[in-house]
């Protein structure tokens, strides 16, 4: 087949003149162009915000969840949740490499890889949903996917299980961005610290802030708060709802003597947590929204409305070296790896 656009625009059906991610519908025909890679898909790791929305919409019934996922892919050619706008990522085996890429990439047929680009832009065909693991947002399927020439990926490591690596790589941008943002002496607030991305961010924040810094972990449920305590990576743990910004502010004021946080990292998977992140951050501070449930409008207008001068960063899931940084967190921290293996491995 002919060579396509390296960014995948040749697969866009509607609307025209957009990239595959914002497109409503893309061509998911599992026949590759000369600069594409065909993947035999084993597992989908659905974005937490997306899976939570689908679960709520279907009442948690696994049959209805499977049906809704199949409907999304049939309608859009990709797993792009029309409500949350997010997708997830996948693990599979390289089935075929386009002739223009042969010898130019470090992949061969049979390699096990995790794609590090969103399912919201990945051409996907699902022929069967085999198992849904609601507790970890993972779905085993039979299907095919296409990786564009510009698509990034990671070969699965030999020293951890496929499901464990997938769980970590799904949120690789968060701990890697945390490593870039946090400086020695910073006070760091991590909202949703007991979740998957939050726990990885705790490790990097603690490492980067050092003995002169302070890491505040915030969780909602008793179970997530207990995980934060068990890890021992938070200097202070607070419990509450990020959808109640005034309560969050009060609690952060208490544990910082009114100084507030230099950096706030939002790792939750529910909407309406923008102000719960902005309010407890000091003027001149940074708010990093890793959550895909974030509303740019609510964040921008909300900060303006309270006269808060903070730098707000959209949670880009990619930064250089993010896959290796994230997998190394699990290698560096046996206690965290043990929790991940129990939850996701």
Residue pairs with C-beta under 8 A, 6 or more apart in sequence:
1 31
1 32
1 33
1 34
1 98
2 33
2 34
3 33
3 34
3 35
3 100
4 10
4 11
4 33
4 34
4 35
4 36
4 148
4 149
6 35
6 148
6 149
6 150
7 19
7 20
7 148
7 149
7 150
8 19
8 20
8 26
8 121
8 123
8 146
8 148
8 150
9 18
9 19
9 20
10 33
11 20
11 26
11 27
11 28
11 77
11 123
11 146
11 148
12 18
12 19
12 20
12 23
12 25
12 26
12 27
13 23
13 24
13 25
13 26
13 27
13 77
14 23
14 24
14 25
15 23
15 24
19 121
20 26
20 78
20 121
20 122
20 123
20 148
21 80
21 118
21 120
21 121
23 121
24 76
25 75
25 76
25 77
26 76
26 77
26 78
26 121
26 123
27 77
27 123
28 73
28 77
28 78
28 123
28 124
28 125
28 146
29 123
30 38
30 123
30 125
30 144
30 146
32 38
32 96
32 98
32 146
33 98
34 98
34 99
34 100
34 101
35 98
35 100
35 101
35 148
35 149
36 98
36 101
36 146
36 147
36 148
36 149
37 94
37 96
37 97
37 98
37 101
37 107
37 146
37 147
37 151
38 94
38 95
38 96
38 97
38 144
38 145
38 146
39 90
39 92
39 93
39 94
39 95
39 113
39 115
39 144
39 145
39 146
39 147
40 92
40 93
40 94
40 95
40 144
41 90
41 91
41 92
41 124
41 126
41 141
41 142
41 143
41 144
41 145
42 90
42 91
42 92
42 93
42 140
42 141
42 162
43 90
43 91
43 92
43 138
43 139
43 140
43 141
43 162
43 163
43 166
44 79
44 88
44 89
44 90
44 119
44 138
44 139
44 141
45 88
45 89
45 90
45 91
45 137
45 138
45 166
45 167
45 170
46 54
46 69
46 79
46 87
46 88
46 119
46 137
46 138
46 139
47 81
47 84
47 86
47 87
47 88
47 118
47 119
47 137
47 170
47 292
48 137
48 195
48 196
48 269
48 292
49 81
49 84
49 86
49 269
49 270
49 291
49 292
49 293
50 79
50 81
50 83
50 84
50 86
50 87
50 88
50 292
51 88
51 134
51 137
52 269
52 270
53 81
53 83
53 84
54 65
54 68
54 69
54 81
55 65
55 134
57 68
57 83
58 64
58 65
58 67
58 68
60 134
62 132
62 134
65 132
65 134
66 129
66 132
66 139
69 79
69 126
69 129
69 139
70 126
70 129
72 79
72 80
72 81
72 82
73 79
73 124
73 125
73 126
76 82
77 123
77 124
78 87
78 119
78 120
78 121
78 122
78 123
78 124
79 87
79 88
79 119
79 120
79 122
79 124
80 86
80 87
80 119
80 120
80 121
81 87
81 120
84 292
84 293
85 120
85 292
86 118
86 120
86 292
87 118
87 119
87 120
87 121
87 122
88 118
88 119
88 137
88 170
89 114
89 115
89 116
89 117
89 118
89 119
89 166
89 169
89 170
90 114
90 115
90 119
90 122
90 124
90 145
91 112
91 113
91 114
91 115
91 156
91 162
91 165
91 166
92 112
92 113
92 115
92 145
93 110
93 111
93 112
93 113
94 107
94 108
94 109
94 110
94 111
94 112
94 113
95 109
95 144
96 109
97 105
97 107
97 108
97 109
100 149
101 149
106 155
107 113
107 153
107 155
111 155
112 155
112 156
112 162
113 153
113 154
113 155
113 156
114 153
114 154
114 156
114 165
114 166
114 169
114 323
115 122
115 145
115 147
115 151
115 152
115 153
116 151
116 152
116 153
116 154
116 169
116 172
116 317
116 318
116 322
116 323
117 147
117 148
117 151
117 152
117 153
118 317
122 145
122 146
122 147
122 151
123 145
123 146
124 143
124 144
124 145
124 146
125 143
125 144
125 145
126 141
126 142
126 143
127 141
127 142
127 143
128 141
128 142
128 143
129 139
129 140
129 141
130 140
130 141
130 142
131 139
131 140
132 138
132 139
132 140
133 139
133 140
135 343
136 163
136 167
136 343
136 344
138 163
138 166
138 167
138 344
147 153
152 318
154 169
154 323
156 162
156 165
157 165
157 327
159 331
160 327
160 330
160 337
160 345
161 341
161 345
163 344
163 345
164 330
164 340
164 341
164 344
164 345
165 327
166 344
167 196
167 340
167 343
167 344
167 345
168 196
168 200
168 326
168 327
168 329
168 330
168 340
168 344
169 323
169 326
169 327
170 196
171 196
171 197
171 200
171 267
171 290
171 317
171 326
172 317
172 322
172 323
172 325
172 326
173 290
173 315
173 316
173 317
173 318
173 319
173 322
174 197
174 198
174 200
174 201
174 265
174 267
174 290
174 315
175 197
175 200
175 201
175 203
175 204
175 322
175 325
175 326
175 329
176 204
176 319
176 321
176 322
176 325
176 326
177 288
177 290
177 313
177 315
177 316
177 319
177 322
178 188
178 200
178 201
178 204
178 205
178 208
178 265
178 288
179 204
179 207
179 208
179 325
180 319
181 263
181 265
181 286
181 288
181 313
182 188
182 204
182 205
182 208
182 209
182 213
182 263
183 208
183 209
184 208
184 209
184 210
184 212
184 213
185 209
185 210
185 212
185 213
186 205
186 208
186 209
186 213
186 214
186 262
186 263
187 209
187 213
187 214
187 216
187 256
187 259
187 260
187 261
187 262
187 263
188 205
188 209
188 213
188 214
188 215
188 216
188 261
188 262
188 263
188 264
188 265
189 216
189 218
189 252
189 261
189 263
189 264
189 265
189 280
189 281
190 198
190 201
190 202
190 205
190 215
190 216
190 217
190 218
190 234
190 264
190 265
190 267
191 198
191 218
191 242
191 248
191 264
191 265
191 266
191 267
191 268
191 273
191 276
191 277
192 198
192 218
192 219
192 220
192 224
192 242
192 266
192 267
192 268
192 269
192 291
193 199
193 201
193 202
193 217
193 218
193 219
193 224
193 228
193 234
193 237
193 267
194 217
194 219
194 220
194 221
194 223
194 224
194 225
194 226
194 227
194 228
195 224
195 267
195 268
195 269
196 340
196 343
196 344
197 267
197 290
198 217
198 219
198 224
198 265
198 267
199 227
199 228
199 231
199 233
199 336
199 339
199 340
200 326
200 329
200 336
201 265
201 267
201 290
202 215
202 217
202 228
202 231
202 233
202 234
203 231
203 233
203 329
203 332
203 333
203 336
204 325
204 329
205 213
205 215
205 233
205 263
205 265
206 213
206 215
206 233
206 234
206 235
209 215
214 235
214 236
214 256
215 233
215 234
215 235
215 236
216 234
216 235
216 236
216 237
216 238
216 252
216 255
216 256
216 261
217 228
217 233
217 234
217 236
217 237
217 238
218 237
218 238
218 239
218 240
218 242
218 248
218 251
219 225
219 227
219 228
219 237
219 239
220 239
220 240
220 241
220 242
220 268
222 239
225 237
225 239
227 339
228 234
228 237
229 237
230 335
230 339
231 335
231 336
231 339
232 335
233 333
233 336
236 255
238 251
238 252
238 255
240 247
240 248
240 251
241 247
241 248
241 276
242 248
242 266
242 268
242 270
242 273
242 276
242 277
243 270
243 272
243 273
243 276
244 276
245 275
245 276
245 278
245 279
245 280
246 279
248 276
248 279
248 280
249 279
249 280
251 280
252 260
252 261
252 280
253 260
253 280
259 282
260 280
260 281
260 282
260 285
261 280
261 281
261 282
261 285
262 281
262 282
262 285
262 286
263 281
263 285
263 286
263 287
263 288
264 277
264 278
264 280
264 281
264 285
264 286
264 287
264 288
265 288
265 290
266 273
266 277
266 287
266 288
266 289
266 290
266 291
266 294
266 315
267 290
267 291
268 291
268 293
269 291
269 292
269 293
270 293
271 293
271 295
272 298
273 291
273 293
273 294
274 289
274 294
274 295
274 298
274 299
274 302
275 298
275 302
275 306
277 287
277 289
277 299
278 287
278 299
278 302
278 303
278 306
278 308
278 310
278 312
279 306
279 308
281 287
281 308
281 310
282 310
283 308
283 309
283 310
284 309
284 310
285 310
285 311
286 310
286 311
286 312
286 313
287 299
287 310
287 311
287 312
287 313
288 313
288 315
289 299
289 312
289 313
289 314
289 315
290 315
291 315
292 315
294 314
294 315
296 314
299 312
300 312
303 309
303 310
303 312
329 336
330 336
330 337
330 340
331 337
